[in-house]
Amino acid sequence: MSDWLDHSVLVDVDVPVEVAWGLWSDLEQMPRWMKWIDSVTVLPENPDLSRWKLATRGLEFTWLSRIVTLVPQQIIQWESVDGLPNRGAIRFYDRKGSTTVKLTVSYDVPAIVKWMDNLFLGRVVEGELQADLNRFKSYALAAKQQSS
């Protein structure tokens, strides 16, 4: 028996939505700011599919992900089609010169882990996701300065 856990985090970034979107839409660059993501490889024969590898503390997971919704400068939504069961979305809110970026990640876990989530796992995952978004903010600000 399993259940889905959902986590959402957001960050305000002082870059135009075009810059934030451009960085996130290049999926292969995500390991630069997402600590647990070891690699992302977009499949040349189908750019809606990408192979992901997560590695942390001696654990390693892989999955094939499919983009299910893509609206430029608004949303990239995905779901895994094999490997680690997960889904989520990255949303971009144009704040006229700055951008709010919201990341939602859901993953399938055994029911016992869902129970434990309230105790520990959820805070760890959300803390890591927030740290990833904070690293993205720094990365985006540096990219903005380089292009100026």
Secondary structure, DSSP 8 states (H G I E B T S, - for coil): -EEEEEEEEEEEESS-HHHHHHHHHSGGGGGGT-TTEEEEEE-TT-TTEEEEEEEETTEEEEEEEEEEEEETTTEEEEEEEEES-EEEEEEEEE-SSSEEEEEEEEEEEEHHHHHHIIIIIHHHHHHHHHHHHHHHHHHHHHHHHHH-
